[in-house]
Amino acid sequence: MICILGCLNTKNGLIICKEMRSWLDTEHNVFEVHQEPPGKLFEYPAIKCAVDTAITMNEPVLYLHTKGAANPYPLHYKESMMASCVNYPKNAKPEDCQK
């Protein structure tokens, strides 16, 4: 299956993109669509590419993006991203939220 992977060209975005490629390449034909920060067009360039590819190839297309590539972790990420009932590890780090 064809996969369009939208990537925001930030440090985190490129790391996330590389990690996603390591999984996706085993099953899909992956094409990356990159956008320079701050990403004013949001996901539009990659979504447009996915739609155009699906129409041109007359095949389904998987669309993914490097979610979180532009979002800095909040100072109180545990409290803001994890419900109080979640028993998260005491040594949890901000990047664990992406996982």
GUSEKE-703157 format. One record per residue (C-alpha): residue number from 1; chain; x, y, z. Coordinates in Angstrom, 3 decimals. Each point is the difference from the previous one (the first is absolute). Layout:
+-----+--------+----------+----------+----------+
| num | cadena |       px |       py |       pz |
+-----+--------+----------+----------+----------+
| NUM |      A |        X |        Y |        Z |
...
+-----+--------+----------+----------+----------+
end
This chain:
+-----+--------+----------+----------+----------+
| num | cadena |       px |       py |       pz |
+-----+--------+----------+----------+----------+
|   1 |      A |    0.000 |    0.000 |    0.000 |
|   2 |      A |    1.125 |    3.534 |   -0.690 |
|   3 |      A |    0.585 |    2.153 |    3.092 |
|   4 |      A |    0.323 |    3.772 |    0.040 |
|   5 |      A |    1.882 |    1.159 |    3.090 |
|   6 |      A |   -0.268 |    3.695 |    0.811 |
|   7 |      A |    3.027 |    1.362 |    1.826 |
|   8 |      A |    0.577 |    3.364 |    1.649 |
|   9 |      A |    3.712 |    0.740 |   -0.350 |
|  10 |      A |    0.742 |    0.595 |    3.659 |
|  11 |      A |    2.496 |   -2.001 |    2.038 |
|  12 |      A |   -2.845 |   -2.018 |    1.553 |
|  13 |      A |   -1.828 |   -0.317 |   -3.309 |
|  14 |      A |    3.010 |   -1.506 |   -1.747 |
|  15 |      A |    0.619 |   -2.404 |    2.895 |
|  16 |      A |   -3.652 |   -1.091 |   -0.003 |
|  17 |      A |    0.036 |   -0.353 |   -3.792 |
|  18 |      A |    3.101 |   -2.190 |    0.067 |
|  19 |      A |   -1.491 |   -2.213 |    2.716 |
|  20 |      A |   -3.312 |   -0.332 |   -1.864 |
|  21 |      A |    1.847 |   -0.875 |   -3.223 |
|  22 |      A |    1.796 |   -2.855 |    1.768 |
|  23 |      A |   -3.396 |   -1.637 |    0.640 |
|  24 |      A |   -1.843 |    1.062 |   -3.138 |
|  25 |      A |    2.662 |   -0.967 |   -2.537 |
|  26 |      A |   -0.478 |   -3.683 |    0.796 |
|  27 |      A |   -3.592 |    0.001 |   -1.318 |
|  28 |      A |   -0.517 |    3.146 |   -2.090 |
|  29 |      A |    1.355 |    2.136 |   -2.817 |
|  30 |      A |    0.630 |    3.164 |    2.023 |
|  31 |      A |    0.230 |    3.495 |   -1.492 |
|  32 |      A |    0.875 |    2.907 |    2.270 |
|  33 |      A |   -1.450 |    3.495 |   -0.354 |
|  34 |      A |    2.100 |    2.513 |    1.944 |
|  35 |      A |   -0.972 |    3.462 |    1.192 |
|  36 |      A |    2.188 |    2.639 |    1.571 |
|  37 |      A |   -0.897 |    1.318 |    3.462 |
|  38 |      A |   -2.175 |    1.512 |    1.244 |
|  39 |      A |   -2.198 |   -2.062 |   -2.320 |
|  40 |      A |   -2.515 |    2.709 |   -0.866 |
|  41 |      A |   -1.739 |   -2.343 |   -2.433 |
|  42 |      A |   -0.461 |   -2.601 |    2.759 |
|  43 |      A |   -0.697 |   -3.408 |   -1.574 |
|  44 |      A |   -1.317 |    1.349 |   -3.306 |
|  45 |      A |    3.048 |   -0.739 |   -2.256 |
|  46 |      A |    0.202 |   -3.645 |    1.077 |
|  47 |      A |   -3.780 |   -0.525 |   -0.096 |
|  48 |      A |   -0.132 |    1.525 |   -3.488 |
|  49 |      A |    2.805 |   -2.328 |   -1.073 |
|  50 |      A |   -1.866 |   -2.992 |    1.469 |
|  51 |      A |   -3.230 |    0.917 |   -1.828 |
|  52 |      A |    1.784 |    0.690 |   -3.298 |
|  53 |      A |    1.955 |   -3.260 |    0.286 |
|  54 |      A |   -3.133 |   -2.020 |    0.750 |
|  55 |      A |   -1.769 |    1.489 |   -3.032 |
|  56 |      A |    2.980 |   -0.358 |   -2.351 |
|  57 |      A |    0.896 |   -3.538 |    1.067 |
|  58 |      A |   -3.633 |   -1.043 |    0.523 |
|  59 |      A |    1.047 |   -1.679 |    3.251 |
|  60 |      A |   -0.627 |    0.554 |    3.694 |
|  61 |      A |    2.634 |    2.108 |    1.724 |
|  62 |      A |    0.976 |   -0.039 |    3.651 |
|  63 |      A |    0.578 |    3.522 |    1.356 |
|  64 |      A |    2.047 |    0.634 |    3.135 |
|  65 |      A |    1.830 |    2.964 |    1.456 |
|  66 |      A |    2.574 |    0.777 |    2.659 |
|  67 |      A |   -2.552 |    0.968 |    2.656 |
|  68 |      A |    1.494 |    2.074 |    2.764 |
|  69 |      A |    3.014 |    1.144 |   -2.034 |
|  70 |      A |   -0.778 |    3.666 |    0.655 |
|  71 |      A |   -1.354 |   -0.293 |    3.526 |
|  72 |      A |    2.376 |    0.651 |    2.875 |
|  73 |      A |   -0.702 |   -2.057 |    3.095 |
|  74 |      A |   -1.848 |    2.004 |    2.660 |
|  75 |      A |    1.871 |    0.669 |    3.227 |
|  76 |      A |   -2.511 |   -2.059 |    1.965 |
|  77 |      A |   -0.525 |   -2.645 |   -2.651 |
|  78 |      A |   -0.920 |   -2.790 |    2.413 |
|  79 |      A |   -2.826 |    2.013 |    1.499 |
|  80 |      A |   -1.168 |    1.428 |   -3.324 |
|  81 |      A |    0.278 |   -3.137 |   -2.144 |
|  82 |      A |   -0.718 |   -2.826 |    2.414 |
|  83 |      A |   -3.163 |   -0.373 |    2.031 |
|  84 |      A |    0.479 |   -0.022 |    3.764 |
|  85 |      A |   -1.231 |   -3.603 |    0.085 |
|  86 |      A |    2.874 |   -1.118 |   -2.272 |
|  87 |      A |    2.768 |   -1.643 |    1.960 |
|  88 |      A |    2.919 |    1.124 |   -2.184 |
|  89 |      A |    3.563 |   -0.977 |    0.894 |
|  90 |      A |    1.774 |    2.450 |    2.293 |
|  91 |      A |    2.900 |    0.166 |   -2.453 |
|  92 |      A |   -2.242 |    0.828 |   -3.008 |
|  93 |      A |    1.506 |    2.643 |   -2.291 |
|  94 |      A |   -1.783 |    2.455 |   -2.334 |
|  95 |      A |    0.939 |   -1.982 |   -3.098 |
|  96 |      A |   -1.866 |   -2.998 |    1.436 |
|  97 |      A |   -3.248 |    1.845 |   -0.798 |
|  98 |      A |    0.740 |   -0.288 |   -3.742 |
|  99 |      A |    0.372 |   -3.781 |    0.306 |
+-----+--------+----------+----------+----------+
end
